Amino acid sequence: MAENMRPGKDAYKNRKILIIDDQPINHEILSDILTSNGYENILSLYDPHKASDLIPTYDPDIIILDMDMPDISGEKIIYNINNSICSEKPLVVAVFNSAIPDEKNRKLLNRLDNSIDDFLKKPFINEDVITRIKNIAKISFLQEELKESTKDDVVKPDLVYRYEKDILKAALYDRRTGFPNSLLLQHRFSQIIEIDECPSVYTLIIYLKHFDEINNVLGYQNGDKLLMQAAVRLNDMGEKLDFSINIEENKSLALLQGVSFAMLINAEKLNIPIRKVAEQILNEMQRPFEFQGMSLDIGALVGISSYPEHGDCYDTLIQHAQIAMEMAFNSLDHYAEYAPDIDPYSSRRLSLMTELRNALENDELELFYQPQIDTLSGGVLGLEALIRWKHPSHGYIPPDEFIPLAEQTGVIKPLSRWVLNRALSKCAEFLERGSPLRMSVNISPLNLQEKGLDDYIINLLASYSLPHDLLVLELTETAMMIEKSAASEILKSLDEKGVKISVDDFGTGYSSLTYLKQLPLDELKIDKSFVMDMLEDKDDLMIVHATIEMGHNLGLEIVAEGVETEETFWQLRDMGCNTVQGYFFSKPLNSHDLDEKFISGELNVNEY
C-alpha cells in the first residue's frame, strides 16, 4: 500500500490509483482530471488481460475499472481481484457506460454489491469524478491509518470512532456546505419509494446563477462561503414547507454537484401547483445576499421532474430534472417542468457522448477549410479549419451540437489537439508548395485551463517546420472574459513567440474594450449575424462600420464572416475591412476539394 504519505489534510491524495481500461482516451481524461486536482500516484493498465498478474505487483490502494470492455468483463477482473495476493484488498470504483440501459447496469451493480466501493459513469463529468475519487481516497487513507494504529493488536476506540465518522461524512456529505450529497439523496429517495411507499414525488433541481463571476471576482474561498449562505436560506425555506421531504433531520436540501441543489416534494401533501413552489424558491433567491459589505444578486433556475410520471428510478428523475433546468435557461419564468417533447435529444445526446470518443479514437472526424480573402488583392491569404463529424447513422452532426459534449466530458483536450495537428499538417503542405497560408484554428475556453498548452503548440509548429505567425488561434470574446487570468498568461506566452491571436464572433459576447486592449490581440472577426443583413439593416451596418474603425484604432486586422454577396464584399472593402470569408467566395471544403480549387485556378493564393 502507499507509503510516505504527504502530511496534512491532503495526505489522501497520495493513494496509489490504478486505471484499468482498454481505451487510451479514457486513461488520458481520468489522468488529467486527477492530476489537475493534486493526485500524484496514478498508474495505467491498457491491457485488461494482464490485470491478474500485475495487480499484485502494482499493489494499488484504489482501482478504477471499466466494466464494459469487449474482450474481458470487468466482473471477471473483480473476481480475480478478490482472489489476488495483494497485501490489502484495494477499493474498487467501477466505471459504467451511460449508453447501456440503466436496468442492465443496475443488475450488474446488484451482483457486485459487496465487491465494489463506488462507481462512475461514462461520459465522465469532472465534478463527479473529483467528488467520488476524493471520498474513496479518504476512506482508503483512513483505513491505512487505522491499520497502522492497531499493529500491536490494541484498538484505540477514539480512532475507530473517528474513522467511522470520517468515512460516513466523506461518503454522504458535501465537504463545502456539510449538506447531504447525491449519494445520501439517492439512499433517501429509495427509502421514500420502497419503505415509505410514497406514491408520487417531485424532484426539484435548483441551479444558482452567477457563481462563475463571483468565484472569479471574490475567489473560490469566498465563493464557498456565499454558497453556504445560499444553501442555508434554501434549506430554511424548505423546512417551512409542509410538503417538503427531509433528507435527514433538519435538512430538506441536498447538494448534487457544483452549485446545483435538489429538493424532494411529497406530491400527495402538496396543496398548490408545483410551479408555485418553484416561484417561491425563485423569489427567495432573488433577495440580495449581504456579504462582506456588498449586496450580491445570485438568482436561480429550477428544473422539475415527477415520480413516477417521468421515471421510476433516481438517476432518470435527476437526469430529467436536469434537462428541465436547462430548458429554464431559455424561459422567462426561470423554471420548467420536464416533458418528453422538450427532450428530443436525450437518448441521442447520451449516445453521442460515447460515440464521440470512439470517433476521435478511430479517426472518424474530418477537417474542412474555408478560404479567407484579402479584400485588396482578392487572393486567398488564409484558411479557417472547421471540424466535421460524419456519423454513420445521423449524417453530418454540427459542431455546435458535439463541441459542448466534448467540453462537458473532457474530450475537448484531445479533440483540440487533434484539430491543431491536422490543421498544421495542411498548413505545412501549402508551405512546401511555396504558398504560406495562415491557418486559423478555434480554441475552447477550457483549453485555456491546460497547463503547457503554449509549449505544446510551439512544439507542434516546430515539428512541421512552420513559422509561428502562420497559426492564428481564434477564441470567442466570451471565452476570453470567462478565463481572464488563464487567457492573459497563455496568450501572452504565445504572442511573444509569434503566434497570432484572434477574437472570434466579435459583437456577440460581453467583452470590455478596456480588457481587450490588455490582451495581445492581432485580429477581430466580426460575427456573420451582423454582416449577412448589413445592407438591409442600418443598425447592423453601423455596428460593422464602428467595429472596423475601433479595431483599426487598436491596431488590429479585421475579418468579416458571412459574406454571401458581391455587394456586401464591396461595402466591406470600402469601409476598410482587411479580410473576408463566406459563401460568395467559397463554402468550407474538405482537403481534397480545397486542393482541386487551387489546382483549377478557382482559388488563388495571395501574393505577399
C-alpha positions in Angstrom: 0.0 0.0 0.0 1.0 3.6 -0.4 3.8 4.8 1.9 5.5 8.1 2.7 2.2 9.9 2.6 2.2 13.6 2.5 1.3 15.2 5.8 -1.7 17.3 6.4 -5.3 17.4 5.2 -4.4 16.4 1.6 -2.5 13.2 2.6 -5.2 11.1 1.0 -4.2 12.4 -2.5 -1.1 10.1 -2.3 -3.1 7.0 -2.6 -1.9 4.7 -5.4 -4.6 4.7 -8.1 -4.6 2.1 -10.9 -6.8 2.8 -14.0 -7.8 -0.4 -16.0 -9.3 0.5 -19.3 -8.7 -0.7 -22.9 -9.3 2.8 -24.3 -6.3 5.2 -24.1 -8.5 8.3 -24.3 -10.3 7.3 -21.1 -6.9 7.0 -19.4 -6.0 10.5 -20.6 -9.2 12.0 -19.5 -9.2 10.5 -16.0 -5.5 11.2 -15.5 -5.9 14.8 -16.5 -8.8 15.2 -14.0 -7.0 13.6 -11.2 -3.5 15.1 -11.7 -5.0 18.6 -12.0 -6.6 18.0 -8.6 -3.4 17.0 -6.9 -3.4 13.2 -7.1 0.3 12.2 -7.6 0.4 8.4 -7.8 -1.6 7.3 -10.9 -0.8 4.1 -12.9 -2.4 2.9 -16.1 -3.1 -0.6 -17.4 -4.3 -0.7 -21.0 -4.4 -4.4 -21.4 -7.1 -5.8 -19.0 -5.9 -9.4 -19.6 -2.8 -8.6 -17.6 -4.7 -7.3 -14.6 -4.5 -10.6 -12.7 -0.7 -10.7 -13.0 0.0 -7.0 -12.5 -2.4 -6.0 -9.7 -0.3 -7.8 -7.0 2.8 -6.1 -8.5 1.3 -2.7 -8.5 -0.4 -3.3 -5.2 -2.8 -0.3 -5.7 -5.0 1.3 -3.0 -7.7 2.2 -5.5 -8.7 0.6 -8.8 -10.8 2.5 -11.4 -12.1 -0.3 -13.6 -14.1 -0.1 -16.8 -16.9 -2.7 -16.7 -17.6 -2.6 -20.4 -14.6 -3.9 -22.3 -15.1 -6.1 -25.3 -12.6 -8.9 -24.7 -12.8 -9.4 -20.9 -15.6 -8.4 -18.5 -14.9 -6.1 -15.6 -16.9 -8.6 -13.4 -14.2 -11.2 -14.1 -11.4 -8.8 -13.2 -13.2 -8.1 -9.9 -13.4 -11.8 -9.2 -9.6 -12.0 -9.8 -9.0 -9.0 -7.6 -10.9 -10.7 -4.7 -8.7 -13.8 -5.1 -5.4 -11.9 -5.7 -2.5 -11.9 -3.3 -2.4 -8.1 -2.8 -1.1 -7.1 0.7 -4.5 -5.5 1.2 -7.6 -5.6 -1.0 -7.9 -2.4 -3.0 -11.0 -0.3 -3.1 -12.7 -0.6 -6.5 -14.5 2.1 -8.4 -16.5 0.6 -11.3 -17.0 2.6 -14.5 -20.3 2.1 -16.3 -21.3 3.3 -19.8 -24.3 5.6 -19.8 -25.3 4.4 -23.2 -26.1 1.0 -21.7 -29.6 0.7 -20.3 -29.9 1.6 -16.6 -31.6 -1.7 -15.9 -28.6 -3.7 -17.2 -26.2 -1.6 -15.1 -28.4 -1.9 -12.1 -28.4 -5.7 -12.3 -24.7 -5.8 -12.6 -24.4 -3.4 -9.6 -26.6 -5.7 -7.5 -24.4 -8.7 -8.4 -21.3 -6.8 -7.4 -22.7 -5.1 -4.4 -20.1 -6.4 -1.9 -17.2 -6.2 -4.4 -17.2 -2.6 -5.5 -17.0 0.5 -3.4 -18.3 3.2 -5.7 -19.0 3.8 -9.4 -18.6 6.4 -12.1 -20.5 6.8 -15.4 -19.1 7.5 -18.9 -19.0 10.0 -20.3 -17.1 11.4 -17.3 -18.3 14.5 -15.6 -15.3 16.3 -14.0 -17.1 17.2 -10.7 -18.5 13.7 -10.3 -15.0 12.1 -10.8 -13.4 14.6 -8.3 -16.1 14.1 -5.6 -16.2 10.3 -5.8 -12.5 9.7 -6.0 -11.9 12.1 -3.2 -14.4 10.2 -1.0 -12.8 6.8 -1.9 -9.3 8.1 -1.4 -10.1 9.5 2.1 -11.7 6.2 3.1 -8.5 4.3 1.8 -6.3 6.7 3.8 -8.3 6.3 6.9 -8.2 2.5 6.6 -4.4 2.7 6.3 -4.2 5.0 9.3 -6.4 2.6 11.4 -4.3 -0.4 10.3 -1.1 1.4 11.4 -2.6 2.3 14.8 -3.6 -1.4 15.5 -0.3 -3.2 14.7 0.1 -4.1 18.3 -3.4 -5.6 18.5 -4.6 -2.6 20.5 -7.6 -0.9 19.0 -8.0 2.7 20.0 -11.7 3.4 20.5 -11.3 7.1 19.7 -9.6 6.3 16.4 -12.2 3.8 15.4 -14.9 6.3 16.1 -13.2 9.0 14.1 -12.6 6.5 11.3 -16.2 5.5 11.1 -17.4 9.1 11.4 -15.0 10.4 8.7 -15.9 7.6 6.3 -19.6 8.4 6.7 -19.0 12.2 6.3 -16.8 11.7 3.3 -19.2 9.4 1.6 -22.5 11.1 2.3 -22.0 14.9 2.8 -20.7 17.8 0.7 -17.4 19.0 2.0 -18.1 22.7 1.4 -21.5 23.0 3.0 -22.0 19.9 5.1 -25.3 19.3 3.4 -26.3 15.8 2.2 -24.8 14.9 -1.2 -26.2 13.0 -4.2 -25.4 9.6 -2.6 -27.4 10.3 0.6 -30.2 11.8 -1.5 -30.3 8.6 -3.6 -30.5 6.5 -0.5 -33.3 8.6 1.0 -35.2 8.5 -2.3 -35.1 4.7 -2.2 -36.5 4.8 1.3 -39.3 7.1 0.3 -40.4 4.9 -2.6 -39.7 1.4 -1.2 -40.3 1.8 2.5 -42.5 4.8 3.0 -44.3 3.8 -0.2 -44.9 7.4 -1.2 -46.9 7.2 -4.5 -45.8 10.5 -6.1 -42.7 12.7 -5.6 -41.5 15.8 -7.3 -37.7 16.2 -7.7 -36.6 19.9 -8.0 -33.1 20.8 -9.1 -32.1 24.4 -8.1 -29.2 25.8 -10.0 -27.6 29.0 -8.6 -26.6 31.6 -11.2 -23.6 33.9 -11.5 -21.2 31.8 -9.4 -18.6 31.8 -12.1 -18.4 35.6 -11.9 -18.5 35.5 -8.1 -15.6 33.0 -7.9 -13.6 34.9 -10.5 -14.0 38.2 -8.6 -14.1 37.1 -5.0 -12.1 33.9 -5.1 -13.2 30.3 -4.5 -13.0 30.5 -0.7 -15.4 33.4 -0.6 -17.5 31.7 -3.2 -17.8 28.7 -0.9 -18.9 30.9 2.0 -21.5 32.6 -0.2 -22.7 29.1 -1.4 -23.2 28.1 2.3 -25.3 31.2 2.9 -27.5 30.3 -0.2 -27.8 26.7 1.0 -28.9 27.8 4.5 -31.5 30.1 3.0 -32.9 27.4 0.7 -32.9 24.8 3.5 -34.7 27.2 5.9 -37.4 27.8 3.2 -37.7 24.1 2.6 -38.1 23.3 6.3 -41.1 25.7 6.5 -42.9 23.8 3.7 -45.3 21.2 5.0 -44.9 19.1 1.8 -41.1 19.1 1.5 -39.4 15.8 2.4 -36.5 15.7 4.8 -33.3 14.1 3.5 -32.2 13.9 7.1 -33.2 15.7 10.3 -33.5 19.4 9.7 -32.2 19.1 6.2 -34.6 19.3 3.2 -31.8 20.1 0.8 -29.0 18.1 -0.9 -26.1 19.4 -2.9 -25.8 17.4 -6.2 -22.7 18.9 -7.6 -21.1 22.3 -8.2 -23.9 24.8 -7.4 -26.8 22.6 -8.1 -29.1 21.6 -5.2 -32.0 19.2 -5.0 -35.2 19.2 -3.0 -37.9 16.5 -2.8 -41.6 17.3 -2.6 -44.4 14.9 -1.5 -47.0 15.4 -4.2 -49.7 13.8 -2.1 -49.3 16.6 0.5 -48.9 19.4 -2.0 -51.8 21.8 -1.8 -50.6 24.2 -4.5 -49.4 23.7 -8.1 -45.7 22.7 -8.2 -45.0 25.8 -10.3 -45.9 27.9 -7.2 -43.2 26.1 -5.2 -40.7 26.9 -8.0 -41.8 30.5 -7.9 -41.4 30.7 -4.1 -37.8 29.3 -4.5 -37.0 31.8 -7.2 -38.4 34.7 -5.1 -36.4 33.6 -2.1 -33.2 33.6 -4.2 -33.9 37.0 -5.8 -33.4 38.7 -2.5 -29.8 40.0 -2.4 -27.2 38.4 -0.2 -25.3 40.7 2.1 -21.6 39.6 2.0 -18.5 41.4 3.2 -20.2 44.8 2.9 -21.6 44.0 -0.6 -25.1 43.3 -1.8 -24.9 40.4 -4.2 -27.6 39.1 -6.6 -27.4 35.4 -7.3 -30.7 34.2 -8.8 -31.6 30.7 -9.6 -33.2 28.3 -12.2 -35.5 25.4 -11.2 -36.0 22.2 -13.1 -38.8 19.8 -12.1 -39.4 16.1 -12.7 -42.1 13.8 -11.2 -42.1 10.2 -10.0 -43.5 8.0 -11.4 -44.6 10.0 -14.5 -41.1 11.0 -15.7 -39.2 7.9 -14.5 -39.2 5.2 -11.9 -35.6 5.4 -10.7 -33.4 8.1 -9.1 -30.9 8.5 -12.0 -33.6 9.0 -14.6 -35.5 11.5 -12.5 -32.4 13.5 -11.7 -31.5 13.5 -15.4 -34.9 14.7 -16.4 -35.0 17.4 -13.8 -31.6 18.5 -15.1 -32.9 18.7 -18.7 -35.9 20.8 -17.4 -33.4 23.1 -15.6 -31.5 23.5 -18.9 -34.8 24.5 -20.6 -35.4 27.0 -17.8 -32.3 28.9 -19.1 -34.5 30.0 -22.1 -37.7 30.6 -20.1 -38.9 33.9 -18.9 -40.3 32.1 -15.9 -36.8 30.7 -14.9 -38.3 27.3 -14.2 -39.5 24.4 -16.3 -41.1 21.0 -15.7 -39.8 18.0 -17.7 -41.9 16.8 -20.6 -40.8 14.3 -23.3 -41.4 16.8 -26.0 -38.7 19.2 -24.6 -36.2 16.3 -24.6 -35.9 15.2 -28.2 -32.2 14.6 -28.0 -31.7 13.0 -24.6 -31.1 9.4 -25.9 -29.2 10.8 -28.8 -27.1 13.0 -26.5 -26.0 10.1 -24.3 -25.2 8.0 -27.3 -23.2 10.8 -29.0 -21.2 11.4 -25.8 -19.8 7.8 -26.0 -19.5 7.7 -29.8 -17.6 11.0 -30.0 -14.7 9.4 -28.0 -14.8 6.4 -30.4 -14.9 8.7 -33.4 -11.8 10.5 -32.2 -10.0 7.3 -31.3 -10.9 5.8 -34.7 -10.1 8.9 -36.8 -13.7 9.3 -38.0 -13.6 13.1 -37.8 -12.7 15.4 -40.7 -11.4 19.0 -41.1 -12.9 21.3 -43.7 -11.3 24.6 -44.6 -12.9 27.9 -45.6 -10.7 30.3 -47.5 -10.1 33.8 -46.2 -9.8 36.5 -48.9 -7.6 39.7 -48.9 -10.0 42.5 -49.8 -7.4 44.4 -51.8 -5.8 41.6 -53.9 -8.7 39.2 -54.0 -6.3 36.4 -53.2 -6.5 33.7 -50.5 -4.3 34.7 -47.6 -5.5 32.1 -45.1 -7.9 29.3 -44.2 -10.1 28.6 -41.2 -10.1 25.0 -40.0 -13.6 23.7 -39.2 -14.2 20.3 -37.7 -16.9 18.0 -39.1 -18.3 14.7 -37.8 -20.0 12.4 -40.3 -21.8 10.0 -38.1 -22.7 6.6 -39.7 -26.3 6.9 -38.7 -27.0 10.6 -38.2 -25.0 12.0 -41.1 -23.1 15.3 -40.5 -23.5 16.4 -36.9 -22.9 20.2 -36.5 -20.1 21.3 -34.2 -22.5 23.4 -32.0 -24.0 20.0 -31.0 -21.0 17.9 -30.4 -18.4 20.5 -29.1 -20.4 21.2 -25.9 -20.5 17.4 -25.4 -16.7 17.4 -25.7 -16.4 20.2 -23.2 -18.7 18.5 -20.8 -16.9 15.2 -20.9 -13.3 16.2 -21.0 -12.8 15.1 -24.6 -12.2 18.7 -25.6 -8.5 18.5 -24.8 -7.6 15.5 -27.2 -10.1 16.9 -29.7 -8.5 20.3 -29.9 -5.1 18.8 -30.2 -6.3 16.6 -33.0 -7.6 19.6 -34.8 -4.4 21.6 -34.3 -2.3 18.6 -35.6 -4.4 18.1 -38.7 -4.7 21.9 -39.5 -1.0 22.5 -39.1 -0.2 19.4 -41.3 -2.3 21.0 -44.1 -0.6 24.4 -43.5 2.8 22.6 -43.9 1.6 21.1 -47.3 0.9 24.6 -48.6 4.2 26.0 -47.4 6.0 23.2 -49.2 4.3 24.3 -52.4 5.5 27.8 -51.8 2.2 29.1 -50.6 2.5 30.3 -47.0 -1.2 30.4 -46.0 -2.3 31.4 -42.4 -4.3 28.7 -40.6 -7.0 29.8 -38.2 -8.0 27.3 -35.5 -10.8 27.7 -32.9 -9.9 27.1 -29.3 -12.3 26.3 -26.4 -12.2 28.3 -23.2 -11.5 25.0 -21.4 -8.2 24.7 -23.4 -7.1 27.9 -21.7 -7.0 26.0 -18.4 -4.5 23.5 -19.7 -1.0 23.8 -18.3 1.6 23.6 -21.0 -0.8 24.4 -23.9 1.6 27.1 -25.1 4.5 24.7 -25.1 2.5 22.0 -26.9 1.6 24.5 -29.7 5.1 25.8 -30.2 6.5 22.2 -30.3 3.8 21.2 -32.8 4.7 24.2 -35.0 8.4 23.1 -34.8 7.6 19.6 -35.8 6.1 20.8 -39.0 8.8 23.5 -39.5 6.2 26.2 -39.7 6.8 29.9 -38.9 4.8 30.8 -35.8 2.9 33.6 -37.4 1.1 31.2 -39.8 -1.0 30.0 -36.9 -4.0 32.1 -35.8 -5.8 31.0 -32.6 -9.4 32.0 -32.5 -11.2 32.5 -29.2 -14.7 33.9 -28.6 -14.8 37.1 -26.7 -16.9 35.4 -24.1 -14.2 32.7 -23.6 -11.6 35.4 -23.0 -13.8 37.1 -20.4 -14.6 33.8 -18.6 -11.0 32.7 -18.4 -9.3 36.1 -17.9 -6.2 35.2 -15.9 -5.6 31.9 -17.8 -6.2 33.7 -21.2 -3.8 36.5 -20.3 -1.0 34.2 -19.3 -1.2 31.7 -22.1 -1.9 34.2 -24.9 0.9 36.4 -23.8 3.3 33.5 -23.9 2.1 32.5 -27.4 2.2 36.1 -28.6 5.8 36.5 -27.5 6.6 33.5 -29.7 4.8 35.0 -32.8 1.5 33.1 -32.8 -1.4 35.3 -33.9 -4.5 35.7 -31.6 -8.0 36.5 -33.0 -11.3 37.4 -31.2 -14.0 35.3 -32.9 -17.7 36.2 -33.3 -17.0 39.7 -32.1 -20.1 41.6 -31.0 -22.0 38.6 -29.7 -20.4 38.4 -26.3 -19.9 40.8 -23.4 -16.2 41.8 -23.6 -14.8 45.0 -22.3 -12.8 47.2 -24.6 -10.5 48.0 -21.7 -9.9 44.3 -21.2 -9.4 43.6 -24.9 -6.7 46.3 -25.0 -4.8 44.4 -22.3 -4.7 41.2 -24.4 -2.1 40.5 -27.1 -4.6 40.5 -29.9 -3.9 40.7 -33.7 -7.3 40.3 -35.2 -11.1 40.9 -34.7 -13.6 38.7 -36.5 -17.0 40.4 -37.0 -19.8 37.9 -36.4 -21.7 36.8 -39.5 -25.0 37.8 -37.8 -24.1 41.4 -38.4 -22.6 41.0 -41.8 -25.2 39.0 -43.6 -28.0 41.6 -43.3 -26.0 44.8 -43.1 -27.1 46.0 -46.5 -30.8 45.9 -45.4 -30.3 46.7 -41.7 -28.9 50.1 -40.9 -28.1 49.1 -37.3 -26.0 46.1 -38.4 -24.2 48.4 -40.9 -23.4 50.9 -38.2 -22.1 48.1 -35.9 -19.9 46.7 -38.6 -18.5 50.1 -39.6 -17.9 51.1 -35.9 -16.1 47.7 -35.3 -13.8 48.2 -38.2 -12.9 51.7 -37.1 -12.4 50.7 -33.5 -10.3 47.7 -34.5 -8.1 49.7 -36.7 -7.6 52.3 -33.9 -6.4 49.4 -31.7 -4.0 48.3 -34.4 -6.0 45.1 -35.3 -6.7 43.4 -38.5 -10.4 43.0 -39.3 -12.0 39.8 -40.7 -15.7 39.7 -41.7 -17.6 36.4 -41.7 -20.7 35.6 -43.6 -20.0 37.4 -46.9 -22.6 36.0 -49.3 -23.0 38.7 -52.0 -20.7 40.8 -54.2 -22.4 44.0 -52.9 -21.5 43.0 -49.3 -17.9 42.4 -50.3 -17.5 45.8 -51.9 -19.2 47.6 -49.0 -16.8 45.9 -46.5 -13.8 46.8 -48.7 -14.9 50.4 -48.9 -15.2 50.5 -45.1 -11.6 49.3 -44.8 -12.2 45.6 -43.8 -8.9 43.7 -44.3 -10.2 40.1 -44.8 -13.5 38.4 -45.7 -14.8 34.9 -45.8 -18.2 33.4 -46.8 -20.1 31.5 -49.4 -19.7 34.3 -52.0 -16.1 33.1 -52.3 -16.2 29.5 -51.1 -18.1 27.2 -48.8 -15.9 25.2 -46.4 -14.1 22.5 -48.4 -12.6 19.1 -47.4 -8.9 18.7 -48.0 -9.2 17.1 -51.4 -11.7 19.6 -52.8 -9.6 22.5 -51.5 -6.6 21.3 -53.4 -8.7 20.9 -56.5 -9.9 24.5 -56.3 -6.3 25.8 -56.2 -5.2 23.5 -59.0 -8.1 24.6 -61.2 -7.4 28.3 -60.5 -10.8 28.9 -58.9 -8.8 30.0 -55.8 -5.5 31.8 -56.0 -3.0 32.3 -53.2 -2.5 35.9 -52.1 0.9 37.3 -53.2 2.7 38.6 -50.1 
